[in-house]
Amino acid sequence: MIAPVLAEIADEHPDDIRIAKLNVDEHPDIARQFSVMSIPTMIVFRDGQEVKRLVGAKGKGQMLQDLDEYL
């Protein structure tokens, strides 16, 4: 549901953000490692460290507002 929104944001900001998706059903160990308890969960990393966590589906406007400091 949010994949098209994330793809659009990544296309609009190719030098600022990279989007990676993980299927938690296929990789439950990684989901556990990052304490993903609900879907969708978006984790923002900077220099390999988690700097922000967004949980729940959001529209493009809200997503851009939440990611503004990183774009």
mmCIF file of the N, C-alpha and C atoms, coordinates in Angstrom:
data_MODEL
# 
_entry.id   MODEL 
# 
loop_
_atom_site.group_PDB 
_atom_site.id 
_atom_site.type_symbol 
_atom_site.label_atom_id 
_atom_site.label_alt_id 
_atom_site.label_comp_id 
_atom_site.label_asym_id 
_atom_site.label_entity_id 
_atom_site.label_seq_id 
_atom_site.pdbx_PDB_ins_code 
_atom_site.Cartn_x 
_atom_site.Cartn_y 
_atom_site.Cartn_z 
_atom_site.occupancy 
_atom_site.B_iso_or_equiv 
_atom_site.pdbx_formal_charge 
_atom_site.auth_seq_id 
_atom_site.auth_comp_id 
_atom_site.auth_asym_id 
_atom_site.auth_atom_id 
_atom_site.pdbx_PDB_model_num 
ATOM 1   N N  . MET A 1 1  ? 0.813  -1.197  0.000  1.00 0.00 ? 1  MET A N  1 
ATOM 2   C CA . MET A 1 1  ? 0.000  0.000   0.000  1.00 0.00 ? 1  MET A CA 1 
ATOM 3   C C  . MET A 1 1  ? 0.862  1.270   0.000  1.00 0.00 ? 1  MET A C  1 
ATOM 4   N N  . ILE A 1 2  ? 1.964  1.261   0.756  1.00 0.00 ? 2  ILE A N  1 
ATOM 5   C CA . ILE A 1 2  ? 2.813  2.450   0.797  1.00 0.00 ? 2  ILE A CA 1 
ATOM 6   C C  . ILE A 1 2  ? 3.982  2.366   -0.177 1.00 0.00 ? 2  ILE A C  1 
ATOM 7   N N  . ALA A 1 3  ? 4.196  1.206   -0.782 1.00 0.00 ? 3  ALA A N  1 
ATOM 8   C CA . ALA A 1 3  ? 5.326  1.026   -1.699 1.00 0.00 ? 3  ALA A CA 1 
ATOM 9   C C  . ALA A 1 3  ? 5.332  2.052   -2.831 1.00 0.00 ? 3  ALA A C  1 
ATOM 10  N N  . PRO A 1 4  ? 4.185  2.322   -3.478 1.00 0.00 ? 4  PRO A N  1 
ATOM 11  C CA . PRO A 1 4  ? 4.214  3.332   -4.547 1.00 0.00 ? 4  PRO A CA 1 
ATOM 12  C C  . PRO A 1 4  ? 4.583  4.724   -4.032 1.00 0.00 ? 4  PRO A C  1 
ATOM 13  N N  . VAL A 1 5  ? 4.137  5.075   -2.847 1.00 0.00 ? 5  VAL A N  1 
ATOM 14  C CA . VAL A 1 5  ? 4.468  6.382   -2.262 1.00 0.00 ? 5  VAL A CA 1 
ATOM 15  C C  . VAL A 1 5  ? 5.964  6.464   -1.987 1.00 0.00 ? 5  VAL A C  1 
ATOM 16  N N  . LEU A 1 6  ? 6.525  5.407   -1.411 1.00 0.00 ? 6  LEU A N  1 
ATOM 17  C CA . LEU A 1 6  ? 7.964  5.395   -1.128 1.00 0.00 ? 6  LEU A CA 1 
ATOM 18  C C  . LEU A 1 6  ? 8.780  5.448   -2.416 1.00 0.00 ? 6  LEU A C  1 
ATOM 19  N N  . ALA A 1 7  ? 8.340  4.723   -3.441 1.00 0.00 ? 7  ALA A N  1 
ATOM 20  C CA . ALA A 1 7  ? 9.043  4.737   -4.731 1.00 0.00 ? 7  ALA A CA 1 
ATOM 21  C C  . ALA A 1 7  ? 9.021  6.138   -5.341 1.00 0.00 ? 7  ALA A C  1 
ATOM 22  N N  . GLU A 1 8  ? 7.888  6.801   -5.220 1.00 0.00 ? 8  GLU A N  1 
ATOM 23  C CA . GLU A 1 8  ? 7.768  8.161   -5.753 1.00 0.00 ? 8  GLU A CA 1 
ATOM 24  C C  . GLU A 1 8  ? 8.696  9.124   -5.018 1.00 0.00 ? 8  GLU A C  1 
ATOM 25  N N  . ILE A 1 9  ? 8.742  9.021   -3.701 1.00 0.00 ? 9  ILE A N  1 
ATOM 26  C CA . ILE A 1 9  ? 9.627  9.880   -2.903 1.00 0.00 ? 9  ILE A CA 1 
ATOM 27  C C  . ILE A 1 9  ? 11.084 9.606   -3.261 1.00 0.00 ? 9  ILE A C  1 
ATOM 28  N N  . ALA A 1 10 ? 11.445 8.339   -3.410 1.00 0.00 ? 10 ALA A N  1 
ATOM 29  C CA . ALA A 1 10 ? 12.819 7.989   -3.767 1.00 0.00 ? 10 ALA A CA 1 
ATOM 30  C C  . ALA A 1 10 ? 13.174 8.537   -5.143 1.00 0.00 ? 10 ALA A C  1 
ATOM 31  N N  . ASP A 1 11 ? 12.236 8.484   -6.093 1.00 0.00 ? 11 ASP A N  1 
ATOM 32  C CA . ASP A 1 11 ? 12.482 9.021   -7.438 1.00 0.00 ? 11 ASP A CA 1 
ATOM 33  C C  . ASP A 1 11 ? 12.658 10.539  -7.414 1.00 0.00 ? 11 ASP A C  1 
ATOM 34  N N  . GLU A 1 12 ? 11.932 11.199  -6.530 1.00 0.00 ? 12 GLU A N  1 
ATOM 35  C CA . GLU A 1 12 ? 11.999 12.658  -6.438 1.00 0.00 ? 12 GLU A CA 1 
ATOM 36  C C  . GLU A 1 12 ? 13.248 13.142  -5.689 1.00 0.00 ? 12 GLU A C  1 
ATOM 37  N N  . HIS A 1 13 ? 13.846 12.271  -4.889 1.00 0.00 ? 13 HIS A N  1 
ATOM 38  C CA . HIS A 1 13 ? 15.008 12.649  -4.066 1.00 0.00 ? 13 HIS A CA 1 
ATOM 39  C C  . HIS A 1 13 ? 16.121 11.609  -4.199 1.00 0.00 ? 13 HIS A C  1 
ATOM 40  N N  . PRO A 1 14 ? 16.596 11.362  -5.421 1.00 0.00 ? 14 PRO A N  1 
ATOM 41  C CA . PRO A 1 14 ? 17.565 10.269  -5.620 1.00 0.00 ? 14 PRO A CA 1 
ATOM 42  C C  . PRO A 1 14 ? 18.904 10.466  -4.904 1.00 0.00 ? 14 PRO A C  1 
ATOM 43  N N  . ASP A 1 15 ? 19.284 11.686  -4.634 1.00 0.00 ? 15 ASP A N  1 
ATOM 44  C CA . ASP A 1 15 ? 20.563 11.933  -3.961 1.00 0.00 ? 15 ASP A CA 1 
ATOM 45  C C  . ASP A 1 15 ? 20.444 11.980  -2.444 1.00 0.00 ? 15 ASP A C  1 
ATOM 46  N N  . ASP A 1 16 ? 19.209 11.958  -1.937 1.00 0.00 ? 16 ASP A N  1 
ATOM 47  C CA . ASP A 1 16 ? 18.998 12.140  -0.505 1.00 0.00 ? 16 ASP A CA 1 
ATOM 48  C C  . ASP A 1 16 ? 18.553 10.883  0.229  1.00 0.00 ? 16 ASP A C  1 
ATOM 49  N N  . ILE A 1 17 ? 17.897 9.968   -0.474 1.00 0.00 ? 17 ILE A N  1 
ATOM 50  C CA . ILE A 1 17 ? 17.283 8.837   0.219  1.00 0.00 ? 17 ILE A CA 1 
ATOM 51  C C  . ILE A 1 17 ? 17.346 7.594   -0.656 1.00 0.00 ? 17 ILE A C  1 
ATOM 52  N N  . ARG A 1 18 ? 17.506 6.456   -0.005 1.00 0.00 ? 18 ARG A N  1 
ATOM 53  C CA . ARG A 1 18 ? 17.470 5.166   -0.683 1.00 0.00 ? 18 ARG A CA 1 
ATOM 54  C C  . ARG A 1 18 ? 16.449 4.310   0.059  1.00 0.00 ? 18 ARG A C  1 
ATOM 55  N N  . ILE A 1 19 ? 15.551 3.699   -0.672 1.00 0.00 ? 19 ILE A N  1 
ATOM 56  C CA . ILE A 1 19 ? 14.501 2.878   -0.088 1.00 0.00 ? 19 ILE A CA 1 
ATOM 57  C C  . ILE A 1 19 ? 14.871 1.408   -0.259 1.00 0.00 ? 19 ILE A C  1 
ATOM 58  N N  . ALA A 1 20 ? 14.800 0.655   0.811  1.00 0.00 ? 20 ALA A N  1 
ATOM 59  C CA . ALA A 1 20 ? 15.008 -0.789  0.767  1.00 0.00 ? 20 ALA A CA 1 
ATOM 60  C C  . ALA A 1 20 ? 13.820 -1.443  1.447  1.00 0.00 ? 20 ALA A C  1 
ATOM 61  N N  . LYS A 1 21 ? 13.334 -2.530  0.860  1.00 0.00 ? 21 LYS A N  1 
ATOM 62  C CA . LYS A 1 21 ? 12.188 -3.229  1.430  1.00 0.00 ? 21 LYS A CA 1 
ATOM 63  C C  . LYS A 1 21 ? 12.629 -4.601  1.919  1.00 0.00 ? 21 LYS A C  1 
ATOM 64  N N  . LEU A 1 22 ? 11.973 -5.056  2.972  1.00 0.00 ? 22 LEU A N  1 
ATOM 65  C CA . LEU A 1 22 ? 12.265 -6.365  3.532  1.00 0.00 ? 22 LEU A CA 1 
ATOM 66  C C  . LEU A 1 22 ? 10.950 -7.101  3.758  1.00 0.00 ? 22 LEU A C  1 
ATOM 67  N N  . ASN A 1 23 ? 10.862 -8.303  3.246  1.00 0.00 ? 23 ASN A N  1 
ATOM 68  C CA . ASN A 1 23 ? 9.698  -9.148  3.492  1.00 0.00 ? 23 ASN A CA 1 
ATOM 69  C C  . ASN A 1 23 ? 9.923  -9.831  4.843  1.00 0.00 ? 23 ASN A C  1 
ATOM 70  N N  . VAL A 1 24 ? 9.168  -9.416  5.849  1.00 0.00 ? 24 VAL A N  1 
ATOM 71  C CA . VAL A 1 24 ? 9.382  -9.943  7.201  1.00 0.00 ? 24 VAL A CA 1 
ATOM 72  C C  . VAL A 1 24 ? 8.964  -11.397 7.324  1.00 0.00 ? 24 VAL A C  1 
ATOM 73  N N  . ASP A 1 25 ? 8.088  -11.877 6.444  1.00 0.00 ? 25 ASP A N  1 
ATOM 74  C CA . ASP A 1 25 ? 7.716  -13.291 6.462  1.00 0.00 ? 25 ASP A CA 1 
ATOM 75  C C  . ASP A 1 25 ? 8.883  -14.159 6.005  1.00 0.00 ? 25 ASP A C  1 
ATOM 76  N N  . GLU A 1 26 ? 9.667  -13.654 5.067  1.00 0.00 ? 26 GLU A N  1 
ATOM 77  C CA . GLU A 1 26 ? 10.811 -14.399 4.555  1.00 0.00 ? 26 GLU A CA 1 
ATOM 78  C C  . GLU A 1 26 ? 12.071 -14.200 5.397  1.00 0.00 ? 26 GLU A C  1 
ATOM 79  N N  . HIS A 1 27 ? 12.110 -13.123 6.184  1.00 0.00 ? 27 HIS A N  1 
ATOM 80  C CA . HIS A 1 27 ? 13.296 -12.798 6.989  1.00 0.00 ? 27 HIS A CA 1 
ATOM 81  C C  . HIS A 1 27 ? 12.897 -12.401 8.415  1.00 0.00 ? 27 HIS A C  1 
ATOM 82  N N  . PRO A 1 28 ? 12.260 -13.316 9.153  1.00 0.00 ? 28 PRO A N  1 
ATOM 83  C CA . PRO A 1 28 ? 11.817 -12.960 10.511 1.00 0.00 ? 28 PRO A CA 1 
ATOM 84  C C  . PRO A 1 28 ? 12.968 -12.633 11.457 1.00 0.00 ? 28 PRO A C  1 
ATOM 85  N N  . ASP A 1 29 ? 14.143 -13.187 11.212 1.00 0.00 ? 29 ASP A N  1 
ATOM 86  C CA . ASP A 1 29 ? 15.293 -12.902 12.072 1.00 0.00 ? 29 ASP A CA 1 
ATOM 87  C C  . ASP A 1 29 ? 15.713 -11.438 11.985 1.00 0.00 ? 29 ASP A C  1 
ATOM 88  N N  . ILE A 1 30 ? 15.666 -10.869 10.786 1.00 0.00 ? 30 ILE A N  1 
ATOM 89  C CA . ILE A 1 30 ? 16.022 -9.450  10.618 1.00 0.00 ? 30 ILE A CA 1 
ATOM 90  C C  . ILE A 1 30 ? 14.936 -8.569  11.226 1.00 0.00 ? 30 ILE A C  1 
ATOM 91  N N  . ALA A 1 31 ? 13.674 -8.952  11.041 1.00 0.00 ? 31 ALA A N  1 
ATOM 92  C CA . ALA A 1 31 ? 12.576 -8.196  11.656 1.00 0.00 ? 31 ALA A CA 1 
ATOM 93  C C  . ALA A 1 31 ? 12.727 -8.174  13.172 1.00 0.00 ? 31 ALA A C  1 
ATOM 94  N N  . ARG A 1 32 ? 13.080 -9.302  13.749 1.00 0.00 ? 32 ARG A N  1 
ATOM 95  C CA . ARG A 1 32 ? 13.294 -9.377  15.200 1.00 0.00 ? 32 ARG A CA 1 
ATOM 96  C C  . ARG A 1 32 ? 14.487 -8.521  15.621 1.00 0.00 ? 32 ARG A C  1 
ATOM 97  N N  . GLN A 1 33 ? 15.554 -8.565  14.842 1.00 0.00 ? 33 GLN A N  1 
ATOM 98  C CA . GLN A 1 33 ? 16.760 -7.795  15.151 1.00 0.00 ? 33 GLN A CA 1 
ATOM 99  C C  . GLN A 1 33 ? 16.457 -6.304  15.259 1.00 0.00 ? 33 GLN A C  1 
ATOM 100 N N  . PHE A 1 34 ? 15.524 -5.818  14.412 1.00 0.00 ? 34 PHE A N  1 
ATOM 101 C CA . PHE A 1 34 ? 15.176 -4.399  14.409 1.00 0.00 ? 34 PHE A CA 1 
ATOM 102 C C  . PHE A 1 34 ? 13.864 -4.120  15.133 1.00 0.00 ? 34 PHE A C  1 
ATOM 103 N N  . SER A 1 35 ? 13.374 -5.098  15.891 1.00 0.00 ? 35 SER A N  1 
ATOM 104 C CA . SER A 1 35 ? 12.162 -4.944  16.719 1.00 0.00 ? 35 SER A CA 1 
ATOM 105 C C  . SER A 1 35 ? 10.965 -4.469  15.909 1.00 0.00 ? 35 SER A C  1 
ATOM 106 N N  . VAL A 1 36 ? 10.782 -5.036  14.730 1.00 0.00 ? 36 VAL A N  1 
ATOM 107 C CA . VAL A 1 36 ? 9.618  -4.705  13.912 1.00 0.00 ? 36 VAL A CA 1 
ATOM 108 C C  . VAL A 1 36 ? 8.454  -5.521  14.442 1.00 0.00 ? 36 VAL A C  1 
ATOM 109 N N  . MET A 1 37 ? 7.473  -4.828  15.008 1.00 0.00 ? 37 MET A N  1 
ATOM 110 C CA . MET A 1 37 ? 6.326  -5.485  15.624 1.00 0.00 ? 37 MET A CA 1 
ATOM 111 C C  . MET A 1 37 ? 5.055  -5.343  14.804 1.00 0.00 ? 37 MET A C  1 
ATOM 112 N N  . SER A 1 38 ? 5.012  -4.354  13.926 1.00 0.00 ? 38 SER A N  1 
ATOM 113 C CA . SER A 1 38 ? 3.828  -4.175  13.087 1.00 0.00 ? 38 SER A CA 1 
ATOM 114 C C  . SER A 1 38 ? 4.255  -3.720  11.704 1.00 0.00 ? 38 SER A C  1 
ATOM 115 N N  . ILE A 1 39 ? 3.361  -3.966  10.771 1.00 0.00 ? 39 ILE A N  1 
ATOM 116 C CA . ILE A 1 39 ? 3.629  -3.660  9.371  1.00 0.00 ? 39 ILE A CA 1 
ATOM 117 C C  . ILE A 1 39 ? 2.623  -2.620  8.916  1.00 0.00 ? 39 ILE A C  1 
ATOM 118 N N  . PRO A 1 40 ? 3.020  -1.584  8.237  1.00 0.00 ? 40 PRO A N  1 
ATOM 119 C CA . PRO A 1 40 ? 4.374  -1.269  7.833  1.00 0.00 ? 40 PRO A CA 1 
ATOM 120 C C  . PRO A 1 40 ? 5.147  -0.531  8.924  1.00 0.00 ? 40 PRO A C  1 
ATOM 121 N N  . THR A 1 41 ? 6.424  -0.831  8.986  1.00 0.00 ? 41 THR A N  1 
ATOM 122 C CA . THR A 1 41 ? 7.366  -0.091  9.819  1.00 0.00 ? 41 THR A CA 1 
ATOM 123 C C  . THR A 1 41 ? 8.468  0.404   8.912  1.00 0.00 ? 41 THR A C  1 
ATOM 124 N N  . MET A 1 42 ? 8.743  1.677   8.973  1.00 0.00 ? 42 MET A N  1 
ATOM 125 C CA . MET A 1 42 ? 9.820  2.261   8.182  1.00 0.00 ? 42 MET A CA 1 
ATOM 126 C C  . MET A 1 42 ? 10.873 2.775   9.141  1.00 0.00 ? 42 MET A C  1 
ATOM 127 N N  . ILE A 1 43 ? 12.105 2.378   8.906  1.00 0.00 ? 43 ILE A N  1 
ATOM 128 C CA . ILE A 1 43 ? 13.211 2.792   9.761  1.00 0.00 ? 43 ILE A CA 1 
ATOM 129 C C  . ILE A 1 43 ? 14.165 3.632   8.918  1.00 0.00 ? 43 ILE A C  1 
ATOM 130 N N  . VAL A 1 44 ? 14.488 4.793   9.420  1.00 0.00 ? 44 VAL A N  1 
ATOM 131 C CA . VAL A 1 44 ? 15.438 5.673   8.742  1.00 0.00 ? 44 VAL A CA 1 
ATOM 132 C C  . VAL A 1 44 ? 16.801 5.459   9.393  1.00 0.00 ? 44 VAL A C  1 
ATOM 133 N N  . PHE A 1 45 ? 17.779 5.159   8.543  1.00 0.00 ? 45 PHE A N  1 
ATOM 134 C CA . PHE A 1 45 ? 19.150 4.967   9.021  1.00 0.00 ? 45 PHE A CA 1 
ATOM 135 C C  . PHE A 1 45 ? 20.024 6.087   8.485  1.00 0.00 ? 45 PHE A C  1 
ATOM 136 N N  . ARG A 1 46 ? 20.940 6.528   9.305  1.00 0.00 ? 46 ARG A N  1 
ATOM 137 C CA . ARG A 1 46 ? 21.970 7.480   8.877  1.00 0.00 ? 46 ARG A CA 1 
ATOM 138 C C  . ARG A 1 46 ? 23.288 6.949   9.425  1.00 0.00 ? 46 ARG A C  1 
ATOM 139 N N  . ASP A 1 47 ? 24.248 6.765   8.530  1.00 0.00 ? 47 ASP A N  1 
ATOM 140 C CA . ASP A 1 47 ? 25.557 6.221   8.907  1.00 0.00 ? 47 ASP A CA 1 
ATOM 141 C C  . ASP A 1 47 ? 25.423 4.895   9.658  1.00 0.00 ? 47 ASP A C  1 
ATOM 142 N N  . GLY A 1 48 ? 24.464 4.078   9.224  1.00 0.00 ? 48 GLY A N  1 
ATOM 143 C CA . GLY A 1 48 ? 24.281 2.753   9.807  1.00 0.00 ? 48 GLY A CA 1 
ATOM 144 C C  . GLY A 1 48 ? 23.530 2.720   11.123 1.00 0.00 ? 48 GLY A C  1 
ATOM 145 N N  . GLN A 1 49 ? 23.086 3.868   11.604 1.00 0.00 ? 49 GLN A N  1 
ATOM 146 C CA . GLN A 1 49 ? 22.371 3.937   12.885 1.00 0.00 ? 49 GLN A CA 1 
ATOM 147 C C  . GLN A 1 49 ? 20.921 4.357   12.661 1.00 0.00 ? 49 GLN A C  1 
ATOM 148 N N  . GLU A 1 50 ? 20.026 3.741   13.401 1.00 0.00 ? 50 GLU A N  1 
ATOM 149 C CA . GLU A 1 50 ? 18.615 4.128   13.311 1.00 0.00 ? 50 GLU A CA 1 
ATOM 150 C C  . GLU A 1 50 ? 18.448 5.528   13.890 1.00 0.00 ? 50 GLU A C  1 
ATOM 151 N N  . VAL A 1 51 ? 17.819 6.411   13.101 1.00 0.00 ? 51 VAL A N  1 
ATOM 152 C CA . VAL A 1 51 ? 17.585 7.774   13.575 1.00 0.00 ? 51 VAL A CA 1 
ATOM 153 C C  . VAL A 1 51 ? 16.099 8.105   13.664 1.00 0.00 ? 51 VAL A C  1 
ATOM 154 N N  . LYS A 1 52 ? 15.260 7.296   13.027 1.00 0.00 ? 52 LYS A N  1 
ATOM 155 C CA . LYS A 1 52 ? 13.827 7.561   13.090 1.00 0.00 ? 52 LYS A CA 1 
ATOM 156 C C  . LYS A 1 52 ? 13.080 6.298   12.731 1.00 0.00 ? 52 LYS A C  1 
ATOM 157 N N  . ARG A 1 53 ? 11.909 6.119   13.341 1.00 0.00 ? 53 ARG A N  1 
ATOM 158 C CA . ARG A 1 53 ? 11.056 4.968   13.079 1.00 0.00 ? 53 ARG A CA 1 
ATOM 159 C C  . ARG A 1 53 ? 9.645  5.476   12.844 1.00 0.00 ? 53 ARG A C  1 
ATOM 160 N N  . LEU A 1 54 ? 9.062  5.054   11.732 1.00 0.00 ? 54 LEU A N  1 
ATOM 161 C CA . LEU A 1 54 ? 7.692  5.420   11.385 1.00 0.00 ? 54 LEU A CA 1 
ATOM 162 C C  . LEU A 1 54 ? 6.869  4.140   11.312 1.00 0.00 ? 54 LEU A C  1 
ATOM 163 N N  . VAL A 1 55 ? 5.764  4.112   12.011 1.00 0.00 ? 55 VAL A N  1 
ATOM 164 C CA . VAL A 1 55 ? 4.923  2.921   12.032 1.00 0.00 ? 55 VAL A CA 1 
ATOM 165 C C  . VAL A 1 55 ? 3.543  3.289   11.527 1.00 0.00 ? 55 VAL A C  1 
ATOM 166 N N  . GLY A 1 56 ? 3.032  2.469   10.616 1.00 0.00 ? 56 GLY A N  1 
ATOM 167 C CA . GLY A 1 56 ? 1.694  2.677   10.084 1.00 0.00 ? 56 GLY A CA 1 
ATOM 168 C C  . GLY A 1 56 ? 1.725  3.302   8.702  1.00 0.00 ? 56 GLY A C  1 
ATOM 169 N N  . ALA A 1 57 ? 0.653  3.067   7.970  1.00 0.00 ? 57 ALA A N  1 
ATOM 170 C CA . ALA A 1 57 ? 0.532  3.607   6.621  1.00 0.00 ? 57 ALA A CA 1 
ATOM 171 C C  . ALA A 1 57 ? 0.241  5.097   6.691  1.00 0.00 ? 57 ALA A C  1 
ATOM 172 N N  . LYS A 1 58 ? 0.886  5.837   5.802  1.00 0.00 ? 58 LYS A N  1 
ATOM 173 C CA . LYS A 1 58 ? 0.708  7.288   5.748  1.00 0.00 ? 58 LYS A CA 1 
ATOM 174 C C  . LYS A 1 58 ? 0.650  7.706   4.290  1.00 0.00 ? 58 LYS A C  1 
ATOM 175 N N  . GLY A 1 59 ? -0.001 8.801   4.035  1.00 0.00 ? 59 GLY A N  1 
ATOM 176 C CA . GLY A 1 59 ? -0.038 9.355   2.695  1.00 0.00 ? 59 GLY A CA 1 
ATOM 177 C C  . GLY A 1 59 ? 1.268  10.056  2.377  1.00 0.00 ? 59 GLY A C  1 
ATOM 178 N N  . LYS A 1 60 ? 1.424  10.443  1.126  1.00 0.00 ? 60 LYS A N  1 
ATOM 179 C CA . LYS A 1 60 ? 2.664  11.061  0.680  1.00 0.00 ? 60 LYS A CA 1 
ATOM 180 C C  . LYS A 1 60 ? 2.972  12.348  1.448  1.00 0.00 ? 60 LYS A C  1 
ATOM 181 N N  . GLY A 1 61 ? 1.978  13.187  1.653  1.00 0.00 ? 61 GLY A N  1 
ATOM 182 C CA . GLY A 1 61 ? 2.193  14.443  2.368  1.00 0.00 ? 61 GLY A CA 1 
ATOM 183 C C  . GLY A 1 61 ? 2.729  14.230  3.764  1.00 0.00 ? 61 GLY A C  1 
ATOM 184 N N  . GLN A 1 62 ? 2.121  13.314  4.501  1.00 0.00 ? 62 GLN A N  1 
ATOM 185 C CA . GLN A 1 62 ? 2.569  13.029  5.867  1.00 0.00 ? 62 GLN A CA 1 
ATOM 186 C C  . GLN A 1 62 ? 3.954  12.388  5.857  1.00 0.00 ? 62 GLN A C  1 
ATOM 187 N N  . MET A 1 63 ? 4.185  11.497  4.898  1.00 0.00 ? 63 MET A N  1 
ATOM 188 C CA . MET A 1 63 ? 5.486  10.847  4.799  1.00 0.00 ? 63 MET A CA 1 
ATOM 189 C C  . MET A 1 63 ? 6.593  11.873  4.524  1.00 0.00 ? 63 MET A C  1 
ATOM 190 N N  . LEU A 1 64 ? 6.334  12.805  3.595  1.00 0.00 ? 64 LEU A N  1 
ATOM 191 C CA . LEU A 1 64 ? 7.307  13.853  3.302  1.00 0.00 ? 64 LEU A CA 1 
ATOM 192 C C  . LEU A 1 64 ? 7.558  14.731  4.517  1.00 0.00 ? 64 LEU A C  1 
ATOM 193 N N  . GLN A 1 65 ? 6.514  15.025  5.251  1.00 0.00 ? 65 GLN A N  1 
ATOM 194 C CA . GLN A 1 65 ? 6.664  15.831  6.462  1.00 0.00 ? 65 GLN A CA 1 
ATOM 195 C C  . GLN A 1 65 ? 7.510  15.083  7.489  1.00 0.00 ? 65 GLN A C  1 
ATOM 196 N N  . ASP A 1 66 ? 7.268  13.781  7.658  1.00 0.00 ? 66 ASP A N  1 
ATOM 197 C CA . ASP A 1 66 ? 8.032  12.981  8.611  1.00 0.00 ? 66 ASP A CA 1 
ATOM 198 C C  . ASP A 1 66 ? 9.491  12.829  8.205  1.00 0.00 ? 66 ASP A C  1 
ATOM 199 N N  . LEU A 1 67 ? 9.757  12.832  6.893  1.00 0.00 ? 67 LEU A N  1 
ATOM 200 C CA . LEU A 1 67 ? 11.121 12.644  6.391  1.00 0.00 ? 67 LEU A CA 1 
ATOM 201 C C  . LEU A 1 67 ? 11.828 13.947  6.041  1.00 0.00 ? 67 LEU A C  1 
ATOM 202 N N  . ASP A 1 68 ? 11.161 15.072  6.227  1.00 0.00 ? 68 ASP A N  1 
ATOM 203 C CA . ASP A 1 68 ? 11.656 16.364  5.797  1.00 0.00 ? 68 ASP A CA 1 
ATOM 204 C C  . ASP A 1 68 ? 13.095 16.639  6.220  1.00 0.00 ? 68 ASP A C  1 
ATOM 205 N N  . GLU A 1 69 ? 13.447 16.335  7.445  1.00 0.00 ? 69 GLU A N  1 
ATOM 206 C CA . GLU A 1 69 ? 14.796 16.639  7.932  1.00 0.00 ? 69 GLU A CA 1 
ATOM 207 C C  . GLU A 1 69 ? 15.882 15.808  7.265  1.00 0.00 ? 69 GLU A C  1 
ATOM 208 N N  . TYR A 1 70 ? 15.489 14.744  6.544  1.00 0.00 ? 70 TYR A N  1 
ATOM 209 C CA . TYR A 1 70 ? 16.458 13.879  5.880  1.00 0.00 ? 70 TYR A CA 1 
ATOM 210 C C  . TYR A 1 70 ? 16.503 14.095  4.370  1.00 0.00 ? 70 TYR A C  1 
ATOM 211 N N  . LEU A 1 71 ? 15.612 14.914  3.844  1.00 0.00 ? 71 LEU A N  1 
ATOM 212 C CA . LEU A 1 71 ? 15.549 15.134  2.393  1.00 0.00 ? 71 LEU A CA 1 
ATOM 213 C C  . LEU A 1 71 ? 16.189 16.454  2.016  1.00 0.00 ? 71 LEU A C  1 
# 
